[in-house]
Amino acid sequence: MTFIGLYLAAAMLLGVAGVAKAVRPAESALALGRLVPGLAGVASFVVRVLAVAEAAVGLLALVWLARLPAVLVAVSYGVFAVAVLVVRARGGPLATCGCFGGIDTPPTVTHAVVDAAAAASAVAVAAQAPQRLLSAVLASEPLHGIPLLLGSAVTALLAFVAMSLLGRVQAARTQLRQGSAVVESPPGSVAS
């Protein structure tokens, strides 16, 4: 089945991010409150409910390869991609999107691209979903699917790094550039 490795990585990441937000909703609640000001008062509750649903969708997608879980994964990542792009279009007022609980994850273009790729893989799987348990699919794979699962886990880890650590590096680089511009030519100074 095409895109199954990327789809499994997306499901893994969705599950982990959902658990992280359910345990530590503060950053996500702040991001949601800024994105939708009318929800600011109940943002923490809304984030916890959505995070539990997100974790459940990730787990369901990892257990049952079928159209419904694949569509739910696609919708989840589609919403995330749009939210990241909206925040960026507004000038990126958030220091973090709260995607992984307490881990600082600034909304970046890379983040939106990873979300869009995850959504696309889920759409591809939904179009050809075999409607069976993942264990049955893995049984037909070489070495009972262990290489597929390991590759998916590595892909999930790389996606996490791209969305969180890379974003932090980009934010730090931007701050350094802004700081060096101030150091190079402070207000009122005369250039030589």
C-alpha positions as CSV (number, residue, x, y, z in Angstrom):
1,M,0.0,0.0,0.0
2,T,1.5,3.3,-1.1
3,F,2.4,5.9,1.6
4,I,1.8,3.5,4.5
5,G,5.1,4.2,6.1
6,L,4.5,8.0,6.1
7,Y,0.9,7.4,7.3
8,L,2.1,5.3,10.2
9,A,4.7,8.0,11.1
10,A,1.9,10.6,11.0
11,A,-0.3,8.4,13.2
12,M,2.5,7.9,15.7
13,L,3.3,11.6,15.9
14,L,-0.4,12.4,16.2
15,G,-0.8,10.0,19.2
16,V,2.3,11.3,20.9
17,A,1.4,15.0,20.4
18,G,-2.2,14.3,21.7
19,V,-0.9,12.7,24.9
20,A,1.6,15.6,25.4
21,K,-1.1,18.2,25.0
22,A,-3.5,16.4,27.3
23,V,-0.8,16.2,30.0
24,R,0.5,19.8,29.5
25,P,-2.2,21.9,27.8
26,A,-1.0,25.3,28.8
27,E,1.0,26.2,25.6
28,S,-1.7,24.9,23.3
29,A,-4.4,26.7,25.3
30,L,-2.4,29.9,24.9
31,A,-2.1,29.4,21.2
32,L,-5.8,28.5,20.8
33,G,-6.8,31.6,22.8
34,R,-4.7,33.8,20.6
35,L,-5.9,32.1,17.4
36,V,-9.6,32.1,18.5
37,P,-10.0,34.9,21.1
38,G,-13.5,33.8,22.0
39,L,-12.2,30.5,23.3
40,A,-9.6,32.1,25.6
41,G,-11.6,31.4,28.8
42,V,-12.2,27.7,28.0
43,A,-9.1,27.1,25.9
44,S,-7.4,24.7,28.4
45,F,-10.5,22.5,28.6
46,V,-11.0,22.6,24.8
47,V,-7.3,21.7,24.3
48,R,-7.5,18.7,26.7
49,V,-10.7,17.4,25.0
50,L,-9.2,17.8,21.5
51,A,-5.8,16.3,22.7
52,V,-7.5,13.2,24.0
53,A,-9.4,12.9,20.7
54,E,-6.1,13.4,18.8
55,A,-4.4,10.7,20.8
56,A,-7.3,8.4,20.2
57,V,-7.3,9.0,16.4
58,G,-3.5,8.3,16.4
59,L,-3.9,5.1,18.2
60,L,-6.9,4.0,16.1
61,A,-4.9,4.7,13.0
62,L,-2.1,2.6,14.3
63,V,-4.4,-0.4,15.0
64,W,-6.9,-0.3,12.2
65,L,-6.0,0.5,8.6
66,A,-9.3,1.7,7.3
67,R,-10.9,4.6,5.6
68,L,-12.4,6.2,8.8
69,P,-9.1,6.5,10.8
70,A,-7.3,7.7,7.7
71,V,-9.8,10.4,7.0
72,L,-9.6,11.5,10.7
73,V,-5.8,11.7,10.4
74,A,-6.1,13.7,7.2
75,V,-8.5,16.1,8.7
76,S,-6.4,16.5,11.9
77,Y,-3.2,17.3,9.9
78,G,-5.2,19.5,7.5
79,V,-6.5,21.6,10.4
80,F,-3.0,21.8,11.9
81,A,-1.5,23.0,8.6
82,V,-4.2,25.7,8.2
83,A,-3.7,26.8,11.8
84,V,0.0,27.2,11.4
85,L,-0.4,29.1,8.1
86,V,-3.0,31.4,9.7
87,V,-0.7,32.2,12.6
88,R,2.2,32.9,10.3
89,A,-0.1,35.1,8.1
90,R,-1.0,37.1,11.2
91,G,2.7,37.8,11.7
92,G,3.5,34.8,13.8
93,P,2.5,36.3,17.2
94,L,2.9,33.0,19.0
95,A,6.2,31.9,20.4
96,T,4.8,28.3,20.3
97,C,2.0,26.5,18.7
98,G,1.9,24.1,21.6
99,C,1.9,21.1,19.3
100,F,3.9,18.9,21.7
101,G,2.8,20.1,25.1
102,G,5.5,22.0,26.9
103,I,8.1,21.8,24.1
104,D,8.5,25.2,22.4
105,T,7.4,24.7,18.7
106,P,7.2,28.0,16.8
107,P,4.9,27.8,13.8
108,T,7.1,27.6,10.8
109,V,6.6,26.9,7.1
110,T,8.4,23.6,7.6
111,H,5.8,22.8,10.2
112,A,3.0,23.5,7.7
113,V,4.7,21.4,5.0
114,V,5.1,18.4,7.4
115,D,1.5,18.7,8.4
116,A,0.4,18.9,4.7
117,A,2.5,15.8,3.8
118,A,1.0,13.9,6.7
119,A,-2.5,14.9,5.5
120,A,-1.7,13.8,2.0
121,S,-0.4,10.4,3.1
122,A,-3.6,9.9,5.1
123,V,-5.7,10.8,2.0
124,A,-3.7,8.3,-0.1
125,V,-4.2,5.6,2.5
126,A,-8.0,6.4,2.8
127,A,-8.3,6.0,-0.9
128,Q,-6.9,2.5,-0.8
129,A,-7.4,1.4,2.8
130,P,-7.6,-2.4,3.2
131,Q,-10.1,-2.3,6.1
132,R,-8.1,-4.6,8.3
133,L,-6.0,-4.5,11.4
134,L,-2.4,-3.3,11.1
135,S,-1.1,-6.6,12.5
136,A,-2.6,-8.4,9.5
137,V,-1.0,-5.9,7.1
138,L,2.4,-6.3,8.9
139,A,2.2,-10.1,8.7
140,S,2.4,-9.8,4.9
141,E,5.4,-7.4,5.0
142,P,9.0,-8.6,5.0
143,L,10.2,-9.6,8.4
144,H,6.6,-9.2,9.7
145,G,6.7,-5.4,9.2
146,I,9.5,-4.7,11.6
147,P,11.5,-2.6,9.1
148,L,8.3,-0.7,8.1
149,L,7.6,0.1,11.7
150,L,11.1,1.1,12.5
151,G,11.2,3.3,9.3
152,S,7.9,4.9,10.3
153,A,9.2,5.6,13.9
154,V,12.4,7.2,12.5
155,T,10.3,9.3,10.1
156,A,8.1,10.4,13.0
157,L,11.1,11.4,15.0
158,L,12.5,13.3,12.1
159,A,9.2,15.1,11.6
160,F,9.2,16.0,15.3
161,V,12.7,17.4,15.0
162,A,11.7,19.3,11.8
163,M,8.6,20.8,13.5
164,S,10.1,21.5,17.0
165,L,13.8,21.8,17.1
166,L,14.2,23.3,13.6
167,G,11.6,25.9,14.5
168,R,13.5,26.8,17.6
169,V,16.8,27.1,15.7
170,Q,15.0,29.4,13.1
171,A,13.6,31.5,15.9
172,A,17.0,31.8,17.6
173,R,18.7,32.7,14.3
174,T,16.1,35.4,13.7
175,Q,16.7,36.9,17.2
176,L,20.4,36.8,16.6
177,R,20.0,38.6,13.3
178,Q,17.8,41.3,14.9
179,G,20.2,41.6,17.8
180,S,23.3,41.9,15.6
181,A,21.6,44.6,13.5
182,V,21.1,46.6,16.7
183,V,24.7,46.0,17.8
184,E,26.1,47.0,14.5
185,S,24.2,50.2,14.2
186,P,22.8,51.4,17.5
187,P,20.4,54.4,17.4
188,G,22.1,57.7,17.3
189,S,25.5,56.3,16.2
190,V,27.5,57.5,13.4
191,A,28.7,55.0,10.8
192,S,32.4,55.2,10.0
